[in-house]
Amino acid sequence: MTAVRPAAGVPDPSVGELLAAWLPGRRWFPAGGASAAGVRVEPWLAVTFDDDAPGGLDEPDGADVVVLLVRLRGPGVPGGEVVAQVPLVLTDPAARGPGFVADVRTAAGDVAVHDGGAHPACWLALLRAAGVGDGVAADALVAGGRVVAGEQSNTSVVLPGVPSPDGTGGMLKILRTVAPGPHPDVVVPRALTRAGWDGVPRFLGALQVPTAPGTTTALAVVGELVPRARDGFELACEHAGRGESFAHLAADLGRVVAELHAVLRQAMPPGPLLDPATFVGGLRDRAALAVSEAPGLAVRAPAIDALLDDLQARLPRLRLQTVHGDLHLGQALHGETGWKLLDFEGEPQRPAAERTAPDLPLRDVAGMVRSFAYAAAVGGAPDPWWEAEAVHAFLARYRQSADTSAAVSGLTTRRPPELDPPTADAVLAALVLDKALYEVVYETRQRPTWVHIPLSAVDRVLTRPR
């Protein structure tokens, strides 16, 4: 394992100027390209890797790896302020490599700056510091590595040379928005792996660095690679486009999500009791904000209030629990052994404390229900039955699996929260509405021609019998 230590000083000003111009164009930039102009980039901490520590980096000659943690403040930044991780590889200008950004002139001389997320020297440094691949030669550990295309909130790298129990390799996930304290994408997969549940890729290790006395910040997570796996959303879109039923896959996904919730009740500490007024108050606040930002919702405000009034009147005090927090088809992989669930960070646009708080499992169910609607629209399903059938199959199997036994993968789990069917339906409807309202605001801002997709879901929920 390689030692990690704070850098001796702040980055050269020329590197800071380069980052201020370069960061807003990255897909993972938390503020988004449209609102990046007013964002201030402030260096917070630099971390370097000790080549001389036992089991040192054996990195390519002349490549220096430094991880910058920069504070972003301004409009469009979630919560007004976040810390972003920017790993860099610095080389001689004659040794430009993958992820090259620019040559800069510093007080120490000219250097070539590279995006560490795309450079093997950085992958190697993060793996070694996480204690993954000790004893494996550097070249073999990063051979065949490739960055996963299209990811927006983090940077993931497929690394076939990483040793794993099934010999399939590893996936290095470089967290781009970081915060001090336990990270759910470390804590939850590690707990599920220790519990022996196979519905997540096996947790292999993580890099967590001290950033304050008694506090660490997670920078990277390594999980076992799921071979020949398909992204769940892409798979669903293909079925939708062909008019081919997705019911069998949706049903099996419902079973896996029910198992997830059951094992989380066993593997993670119980949450507090839900207070109905507080819970529904949060839904009201988000609904009011959506109505104020999306003009098409104003006429629906009275019906939204009535639905939430009904929910508050019937909602009991339930024990909350750890949930996924941002579950949709894109957070699921389908491979040779079935479905695997990924990415336990919660919704990236919500404050960290809010998106990692214990919640109702039906929050995850609502997210998946909405994802089927988007798969039908994006895939171009020729008939409305495609979405309805997939949702029905998913919900039926989820409910069946949640009601069955307490035994999942040989574990005896605590019973799920008790909700009678009508109340469970009311809770799910309210959470689907909450998700659809969020989507209406997003589509209004980003893709106005898509607003009809979530707006039709809002209307279906508001006109359902109660």
C-alpha positions as CSV (number, residue, x, y, z in Angstrom):
1,M,0.0,0.0,0.0
2,T,1.3,3.5,-0.9
3,A,1.4,6.3,1.6
4,V,-0.7,9.4,1.0
5,R,0.2,12.8,2.3
6,P,-0.8,16.5,2.0
7,A,1.2,18.3,-0.6
8,A,3.9,20.7,0.6
9,G,2.1,23.8,-0.9
10,V,-0.7,25.1,-3.0
11,P,-0.6,24.5,-6.8
12,D,1.4,27.0,-8.9
13,P,-0.9,29.9,-9.9
14,S,-0.6,28.9,-13.6
15,V,-2.1,25.5,-12.8
16,G,-5.0,27.2,-10.9
17,E,-5.7,29.5,-13.9
18,L,-5.7,26.5,-16.2
19,L,-8.2,24.7,-14.0
20,A,-10.6,27.7,-13.8
21,A,-10.8,27.7,-17.6
22,W,-10.9,23.9,-18.1
23,L,-13.2,22.6,-15.3
24,P,-16.5,24.1,-16.5
25,G,-16.3,22.1,-19.7
26,R,-16.1,18.7,-17.9
27,R,-19.2,16.5,-17.9
28,W,-18.8,15.9,-14.2
29,F,-18.4,19.6,-13.3
30,P,-21.0,20.0,-10.5
31,A,-22.3,23.4,-11.5
32,G,-23.1,22.4,-15.1
33,G,-21.8,24.2,-18.2
34,A,-24.7,26.6,-18.5
35,S,-24.2,28.1,-15.0
36,A,-20.4,27.8,-14.7
37,A,-19.6,31.5,-15.4
38,G,-20.2,32.7,-11.9
39,V,-18.5,29.8,-10.1
40,R,-15.3,30.5,-8.2
41,V,-12.6,27.8,-8.0
42,E,-10.7,27.9,-4.8
43,P,-7.9,25.4,-3.9
44,W,-8.6,23.6,-0.7
45,L,-6.2,20.7,-0.4
46,A,-3.6,19.0,-2.5
47,V,-2.7,15.3,-1.9
48,T,0.4,13.5,-3.2
49,F,1.6,9.9,-3.2
50,D,4.8,8.8,-1.5
51,D,7.0,6.9,-4.0
52,D,9.4,5.9,-1.3
53,A,6.8,4.2,1.0
54,P,7.0,0.4,1.2
55,G,5.3,-1.0,-1.9
56,G,5.7,2.4,-3.6
57,L,4.1,3.5,-6.8
58,D,6.5,2.2,-9.4
59,E,4.9,4.8,-11.6
60,P,6.2,5.8,-15.0
61,D,9.4,7.8,-14.8
62,G,8.8,11.5,-14.7
63,A,5.1,11.3,-14.0
64,D,4.0,13.1,-10.8
65,V,0.5,12.4,-9.5
66,V,-1.3,15.0,-7.4
67,V,-4.9,15.2,-6.4
68,L,-6.3,18.6,-6.0
69,L,-9.4,19.2,-3.9
70,V,-11.0,22.5,-5.0
71,R,-13.9,24.3,-3.5
72,L,-16.5,25.5,-5.9
73,R,-18.8,28.3,-4.9
74,G,-21.5,30.2,-6.8
75,P,-24.9,29.9,-8.5
76,G,-25.8,26.5,-9.9
77,V,-23.5,24.7,-7.4
78,P,-25.6,22.2,-5.3
79,G,-26.1,23.8,-1.9
80,G,-24.0,26.8,-3.0
81,E,-20.7,25.1,-2.3
82,V,-19.1,21.8,-3.0
83,V,-15.6,20.3,-3.1
84,A,-14.5,18.7,-6.3
85,Q,-11.7,16.2,-6.8
86,V,-9.3,17.0,-9.7
87,P,-6.6,14.4,-10.0
88,L,-3.7,15.5,-12.2
89,V,-0.7,13.9,-13.8
90,L,2.3,16.3,-14.4
91,T,5.0,15.4,-16.8
92,D,7.7,16.9,-19.0
93,P,6.1,18.5,-22.1
94,A,8.0,16.0,-24.2
95,A,6.1,13.1,-22.4
96,R,2.5,14.0,-23.2
97,G,0.1,11.2,-22.5
98,P,-3.6,10.3,-22.3
99,G,-5.8,13.0,-20.9
100,F,-3.4,15.8,-21.9
101,V,-4.9,19.2,-21.1
102,A,-2.2,21.8,-21.7
103,D,1.4,22.8,-21.2
104,V,1.9,25.4,-18.5
105,R,4.8,27.5,-17.4
106,T,5.4,27.3,-13.7
107,A,8.1,28.7,-11.4
108,A,9.8,25.3,-11.6
109,G,9.7,25.1,-15.4
110,D,7.3,23.9,-18.1
111,V,5.0,21.0,-17.4
112,A,2.4,19.1,-19.3
113,V,-0.8,18.8,-17.3
114,H,-3.1,15.8,-17.8
115,D,-6.5,14.8,-16.5
116,G,-5.6,12.1,-14.0
117,G,-8.9,10.3,-14.6
118,A,-7.7,9.4,-18.1
119,H,-4.0,8.6,-17.2
120,P,-2.6,5.2,-16.2
121,A,-0.2,6.8,-13.7
122,C,-3.1,8.2,-11.7
123,W,-5.1,4.9,-11.9
124,L,-2.0,3.1,-10.5
125,A,-1.5,5.7,-7.7
126,L,-5.2,5.4,-6.6
127,L,-5.2,1.6,-6.7
128,R,-2.0,1.3,-4.7
129,A,-3.1,3.8,-2.2
130,A,-6.4,1.9,-1.8
131,G,-4.5,-1.3,-1.1
132,V,-5.7,-2.9,-4.3
133,G,-3.4,-4.9,-6.5
134,D,-0.5,-5.2,-4.1
135,G,2.0,-7.6,-5.5
136,V,0.8,-7.1,-9.1
137,A,3.3,-5.4,-11.4
138,A,2.3,-1.9,-12.4
139,D,2.0,-2.5,-16.1
140,A,-0.2,-5.6,-15.6
141,L,-2.4,-3.8,-13.1
142,V,-3.4,-1.0,-15.5
143,A,-3.0,-2.9,-18.8
144,G,-6.1,-2.6,-21.0
145,G,-7.6,0.1,-18.8
146,R,-10.3,2.3,-20.4
147,V,-12.5,5.2,-19.2
148,V,-16.2,4.5,-19.3
149,A,-17.7,6.8,-21.9
150,G,-20.8,8.9,-21.1
151,E,-20.6,9.0,-17.3
152,Q,-21.5,12.5,-16.0
153,S,-21.1,12.7,-12.2
154,N,-17.9,10.7,-11.6
155,T,-15.1,9.0,-13.7
156,S,-15.1,5.2,-13.9
157,V,-12.2,3.1,-15.3
158,V,-12.4,-0.5,-16.4
159,L,-9.3,-2.3,-15.3
160,P,-9.1,-6.0,-16.4
161,G,-5.8,-6.5,-14.6
162,V,-7.1,-5.8,-11.1
163,P,-7.2,-9.0,-9.1
164,S,-10.7,-10.0,-8.0
165,P,-12.4,-13.2,-6.5
166,D,-14.0,-14.2,-9.8
167,G,-11.0,-13.1,-11.9
168,T,-13.1,-10.6,-13.9
169,G,-11.0,-7.5,-13.1
170,G,-12.0,-4.3,-11.4
171,M,-13.8,-1.0,-11.8
172,L,-12.1,2.1,-10.4
173,K,-14.6,4.8,-9.6
174,I,-13.0,8.3,-9.1
175,L,-15.4,10.4,-7.1
176,R,-15.6,13.9,-8.5
177,T,-17.7,15.6,-5.8
178,V,-16.4,14.8,-2.4
179,A,-17.2,15.6,1.2
180,P,-15.6,14.8,4.6
181,G,-17.1,11.8,6.5
182,P,-18.4,8.4,5.6
183,H,-19.2,8.0,1.9
184,P,-22.3,5.9,1.0
185,D,-20.6,4.5,-2.1
186,V,-18.0,3.1,0.3
187,V,-20.1,2.2,3.3
188,V,-23.0,0.6,1.6
189,P,-21.3,-1.7,-1.0
190,R,-18.8,-2.8,1.7
191,A,-21.6,-3.7,4.1
192,L,-23.5,-5.6,1.3
193,T,-20.4,-7.5,0.3
194,R,-19.7,-8.4,3.9
195,A,-23.3,-9.6,4.2
196,G,-22.6,-12.0,1.3
197,W,-25.3,-10.5,-1.0
198,D,-24.5,-10.9,-4.7
199,G,-26.7,-8.1,-6.0
200,V,-23.9,-5.6,-6.0
201,P,-20.4,-5.9,-7.6
202,R,-18.0,-7.1,-4.8
203,F,-16.4,-4.3,-2.9
204,L,-12.6,-4.5,-3.3
205,G,-11.3,-1.4,-1.7
206,A,-11.4,2.4,-1.3
207,L,-9.1,5.4,-0.9
208,Q,-10.0,7.6,2.0
209,V,-7.6,10.4,3.0
210,P,-7.5,12.5,6.2
211,T,-8.7,16.0,5.5
212,A,-9.3,17.2,9.0
213,P,-8.4,15.8,12.5
214,G,-10.4,12.6,12.9
215,T,-12.1,12.9,9.5
216,T,-11.4,11.3,6.2
217,T,-12.7,12.0,2.7
218,A,-13.3,9.2,0.2
219,L,-11.6,9.8,-3.2
220,A,-12.0,6.5,-5.0
221,V,-13.8,3.1,-4.8
222,V,-12.8,-0.1,-6.4
223,G,-15.4,-2.9,-7.2
224,E,-15.3,-6.1,-9.0
225,L,-15.9,-5.8,-12.8
226,V,-19.2,-7.2,-14.0
227,P,-18.2,-8.9,-17.3
228,R,-20.2,-8.5,-20.4
229,A,-22.8,-6.5,-18.6
230,R,-25.4,-4.2,-20.2
231,D,-26.5,-0.9,-18.8
232,G,-30.1,-1.3,-17.7
233,F,-31.4,1.8,-19.3
234,E,-29.8,1.0,-22.7
235,L,-31.2,-2.5,-22.5
236,A,-34.7,-1.3,-21.7
237,C,-34.6,1.2,-24.5
238,E,-33.6,-1.5,-27.0
239,H,-36.5,-3.6,-25.9
240,A,-38.9,-0.6,-26.1
241,G,-37.7,0.3,-29.6
242,R,-38.3,-3.2,-30.8
243,G,-41.7,-3.4,-29.1
244,E,-40.3,-6.4,-27.2
245,S,-41.7,-7.1,-23.7
246,F,-39.3,-6.2,-20.9
247,A,-41.6,-7.8,-18.3
248,H,-39.4,-10.8,-17.4
249,L,-36.3,-8.5,-16.8
250,A,-38.4,-6.0,-15.0
251,A,-39.8,-8.7,-12.7
252,D,-36.4,-10.0,-11.8
253,L,-35.2,-6.4,-11.2
254,G,-38.1,-6.1,-8.7
255,R,-36.9,-9.1,-6.9
256,V,-33.3,-7.8,-6.7
257,V,-34.5,-4.4,-5.4
258,A,-36.7,-6.1,-2.7
259,E,-33.6,-8.1,-1.7
260,L,-31.5,-5.0,-1.5
261,H,-33.9,-3.4,0.9
262,A,-34.1,-6.5,3.0
263,V,-30.4,-6.9,3.3
264,L,-29.9,-3.2,4.0
265,R,-32.2,-3.6,7.0
266,Q,-29.9,-6.3,8.3
267,A,-26.5,-4.9,7.3
268,M,-27.0,-1.2,8.2
269,P,-28.1,0.5,11.4
270,P,-31.8,1.3,11.7
271,G,-32.9,4.8,10.9
272,P,-35.2,7.0,13.1
273,L,-39.0,6.8,13.1
274,L,-40.6,8.7,10.3
275,D,-42.6,11.8,11.4
276,P,-45.6,12.1,9.0
277,A,-45.8,15.9,9.2
278,T,-42.1,16.3,8.6
279,F,-42.0,13.8,5.8
280,V,-44.9,15.2,4.0
281,G,-43.7,18.7,4.7
282,G,-40.5,17.9,2.7
283,L,-42.7,16.8,-0.2
284,R,-44.8,20.0,0.0
285,D,-41.7,22.2,0.0
286,R,-40.3,20.5,-3.1
287,A,-43.7,20.6,-4.8
288,A,-44.0,24.3,-4.1
289,L,-40.6,24.9,-5.5
290,A,-41.4,22.9,-8.7
291,V,-44.7,24.8,-9.2
292,S,-42.8,28.1,-8.9
293,E,-40.2,27.1,-11.5
294,A,-42.4,25.3,-14.0
295,P,-45.3,27.4,-15.3
296,G,-47.2,24.3,-16.5
297,L,-47.7,23.1,-12.9
298,A,-49.6,26.0,-11.5
299,V,-53.0,24.7,-12.4
300,R,-52.2,21.4,-10.8
301,A,-51.2,22.9,-7.4
302,P,-54.6,22.4,-5.7
303,A,-54.6,18.7,-6.7
304,I,-51.0,18.3,-5.5
305,D,-52.0,19.8,-2.1
306,A,-55.0,17.5,-1.8
307,L,-53.0,14.4,-2.5
308,L,-50.4,15.3,0.1
309,D,-53.1,16.2,2.6
310,D,-54.5,12.7,2.1
311,L,-51.1,11.1,2.5
312,Q,-50.4,13.0,5.8
313,A,-53.7,11.9,7.2
314,R,-53.1,8.2,6.7
315,L,-49.3,7.8,7.0
316,P,-48.1,6.0,10.2
317,R,-44.8,6.4,12.0
318,L,-42.5,3.9,10.3
319,R,-38.9,3.0,10.9
320,L,-36.7,4.5,8.2
321,Q,-33.7,2.7,6.8
322,T,-30.8,3.0,4.4
323,V,-31.9,3.0,0.8
324,H,-30.2,3.4,-2.5
325,G,-31.4,7.0,-2.9
326,D,-31.2,7.5,-6.6
327,L,-32.3,4.2,-8.1
328,H,-33.1,4.0,-11.8
329,L,-32.4,1.7,-14.7
330,G,-29.0,3.4,-15.3
331,Q,-27.9,2.3,-11.9
332,A,-28.4,-1.3,-12.7
333,L,-26.3,-3.7,-14.8
334,H,-27.5,-6.9,-16.4
335,G,-24.9,-9.6,-16.9
336,E,-24.5,-13.3,-17.0
337,T,-25.6,-13.7,-13.4
338,G,-28.5,-11.3,-13.5
339,W,-28.9,-7.8,-12.2
340,K,-26.3,-5.8,-10.2
341,L,-27.1,-2.5,-8.5
342,L,-24.6,0.4,-8.5
343,D,-23.9,3.9,-7.3
344,F,-25.2,4.5,-3.8
345,E,-24.4,8.2,-3.6
346,G,-28.0,9.4,-3.9
347,E,-29.2,12.2,-6.1
348,P,-26.1,14.3,-6.9
349,Q,-28.0,17.6,-7.0
350,R,-29.3,17.3,-3.4
351,P,-27.2,18.2,-0.4
352,A,-25.1,15.4,0.9
353,A,-26.8,15.1,4.3
354,E,-30.3,15.0,2.6
355,R,-29.4,12.4,0.0
356,T,-27.8,10.0,2.4
357,A,-30.4,10.2,5.2
358,P,-32.5,7.1,6.0
359,D,-35.7,7.0,4.0
360,L,-38.6,4.8,2.9
361,P,-37.7,2.0,0.6
362,L,-40.5,3.0,-1.7
363,R,-38.4,6.1,-2.7
364,D,-36.2,3.7,-4.7
365,V,-39.3,1.9,-6.1
366,A,-40.7,5.3,-7.3
367,G,-37.4,6.1,-9.0
368,M,-37.4,2.8,-10.9
369,V,-41.1,3.3,-12.0
370,R,-40.2,6.7,-13.5
371,S,-37.2,5.2,-15.2
372,F,-39.4,2.8,-17.2
373,A,-41.3,5.8,-18.5
374,Y,-38.1,7.4,-19.8
375,A,-37.0,4.1,-21.4
376,A,-40.3,3.9,-23.2
377,A,-40.0,7.5,-24.5
378,V,-36.3,7.4,-25.4
379,G,-36.5,3.9,-26.9
380,G,-39.6,4.9,-28.9
381,A,-41.9,2.2,-27.6
382,P,-44.7,1.8,-30.3
383,D,-47.5,1.2,-27.8
384,P,-48.2,2.5,-24.2
385,W,-48.5,-1.1,-23.1
386,W,-44.7,-1.5,-23.0
387,E,-44.3,0.9,-20.0
388,A,-47.4,-0.3,-18.2
389,E,-46.4,-4.0,-18.5
390,A,-42.9,-3.3,-17.3
391,V,-44.1,-1.3,-14.3
392,H,-46.7,-3.9,-13.4
393,A,-44.2,-6.7,-13.6
394,F,-41.6,-4.8,-11.5
395,L,-44.1,-3.8,-8.8
396,A,-45.8,-7.2,-8.6
397,R,-42.5,-9.0,-8.1
398,Y,-41.1,-6.4,-5.7
399,R,-44.2,-6.7,-3.5
400,Q,-44.2,-10.4,-3.6
401,S,-40.5,-10.6,-2.7
402,A,-40.8,-7.9,0.0
403,D,-43.7,-9.8,1.6
404,T,-41.9,-13.2,1.6
405,S,-39.5,-14.3,3.9
406,A,-37.1,-13.0,6.0
407,A,-34.4,-15.1,4.3
408,V,-32.2,-13.5,1.7
409,S,-29.0,-15.1,0.7
410,G,-29.1,-17.2,3.9
411,L,-29.6,-14.1,6.1
412,T,-32.4,-13.6,8.6
413,T,-33.5,-10.0,8.1
414,R,-35.7,-7.7,10.1
415,R,-39.3,-7.4,8.9
416,P,-40.0,-4.6,6.5
417,P,-42.0,-1.6,7.7
418,E,-45.7,-2.5,8.0
419,L,-47.9,-0.6,5.5
420,D,-51.4,-1.8,4.5
421,P,-51.8,-2.0,0.7
422,P,-53.9,1.2,0.3
423,T,-51.4,3.2,2.3
424,A,-48.5,1.7,0.5
425,D,-50.1,2.7,-2.8
426,A,-50.7,6.2,-1.5
427,V,-47.0,6.6,-0.4
428,L,-45.8,5.2,-3.7
429,A,-48.0,7.6,-5.7
430,A,-46.7,10.6,-3.7
431,L,-43.1,9.6,-4.2
432,V,-43.7,9.0,-8.0
433,L,-45.3,12.5,-8.0
434,D,-42.3,13.9,-6.2
435,K,-39.9,12.4,-8.7
436,A,-42.0,13.5,-11.7
437,L,-42.2,17.1,-10.4
438,Y,-38.4,17.2,-10.2
439,E,-38.3,15.9,-13.8
440,V,-40.8,18.6,-15.0
441,V,-38.5,21.3,-13.7
442,Y,-35.4,19.7,-15.2
443,E,-37.1,19.2,-18.6
444,T,-38.5,22.8,-18.5
445,R,-34.9,24.1,-18.1
446,Q,-33.0,21.7,-20.3
447,R,-35.2,19.9,-22.8
448,P,-38.6,21.7,-23.1
449,T,-39.8,19.3,-25.8
450,W,-39.6,16.5,-23.3
451,V,-41.7,18.1,-20.6
452,H,-44.7,16.0,-21.7
453,I,-43.0,12.8,-20.4
454,P,-43.0,13.7,-16.7
455,L,-46.1,15.9,-17.0
456,S,-48.2,12.9,-18.1
457,A,-47.0,11.0,-15.0
458,V,-48.0,14.0,-12.8
459,D,-51.5,13.9,-14.3
460,R,-51.8,10.1,-13.9
461,V,-50.9,10.3,-10.2
462,L,-53.3,13.2,-9.6
463,T,-56.2,11.6,-11.3
464,R,-55.8,8.1,-9.7
465,P,-58.6,7.0,-7.4
466,R,-57.9,7.5,-3.7
